[in-house]
Amino acid sequence: MTRFAAAIRAEAEAAWALMEAIGDATREGPGITRAAFGEGEQKAARAVTAWLEERGLPAAADPYGNLHVRWPGQDPSLPAVGAGSHLDSVPQGGNYDGLAGTVAALAVLAAAKASGTRPRRGLHAIAMRGEESPWFATAYLGARLMLGRSTLAEIGGLRRFDSGRTLREHMVALDLPGAEGAVLGPKDLACFFELHIEQGPLLEGAGLPLGIATGIRGNLRFPEARILGEYGHASAVPRAHRRDAVIALSELVLEFDRFWEGRLAKGDDNFVFTIGIVGTDPAQHAMTKVPGEVRFSFNCGGTDATVIAAARELLLRTIAGIEARRGVRFELGPEAGTPPVALDAGLMAKLEASAARLGHGTRRLPTVGHDTAMYCLSGIPGAMLMVRNQHGSHNPQEAMEKADFIAGAETLAYAMLEAAG
Ligand SMILES: [Zn+2]
């Protein structure tokens, strides 16, 4: 075993212990709560900083509170190889979403230091804040600000759902000064790797510890759509005279379920479709009334922009047909989608080769929105290593095997060293 191999094994073990300790410190009731720009996230930031200090690796916070640690390379003029993930969790979530990728990146730098490994490019680990969208109704806040995808002037007024205080107010409480714009970019980082739990069942089903993400799903979303029909007597109004909003919605739902089935039949497992919110008006609805209105959320996604464009066309075409046949009116309301983000093929190949070298089987699979999207959109090529986990994510049952985490951290390490030269 080389010195680096022994070091990354030991540091991955230590990173697992750090992660479990942070989990214990941020468990509230059945789940883990690390509020973005709040208490739990701050506890995690402090624990990470102390862990690095013990190893002689100083962490520095940027003006937005993201933590950075660098291991210099032989040629300091070259942009570094980055890796990391987020410190926050959803309310009552699990311990591994975000934190696994954060501590895995720290383990790689700690192993480089412990073994005296100095590649050509430096290594740069980043622990990001505020990735989860429930807190401020917007995702990737730390990465977004740090990379200049949004400015504090644009998003500083967003309010956290539980505290009612703005992002700016939360930053002031943490002594974070903020800045005018980007504090990190392509001149600092040559590429970015993110290890993340899978959050789905594919790797578990395939019996594989690791997956390589093919792309980050974009989506077409209408959070506040509704259909307007006409209330009527449930027994007296004949079918031809009804303008039933619920049956109209059912038609739309089934049309998209058929579209999804069609994508799968064509071998495309990237598309997803969900109507997560449905409701008739409690002030007006009754078992004995034809429903005159239904509110719903529409959300479909995929890694391929042409499929999302096709879904949009299908949505408009289907609505026009239903309106004509059923005498109802659709109001889609504000649109809130994001485009899909392509990941870097060369970096994916590096992750695959690194896993193969360690004897781990992998499969390729699409993934959902992560901090990496912000890097890719900022001109820093990115790739994601997904680690098998149990019971999904964003819930207290979220689980992961220690051996799978270590396999992931080691795979990340060799891919980073390969990219760093
Ligand atoms: Zn995450």
Residues whose N, C-alpha, C, O or C-beta is under 5 A from the ligand:
A	BS01	ZN	D97 G98
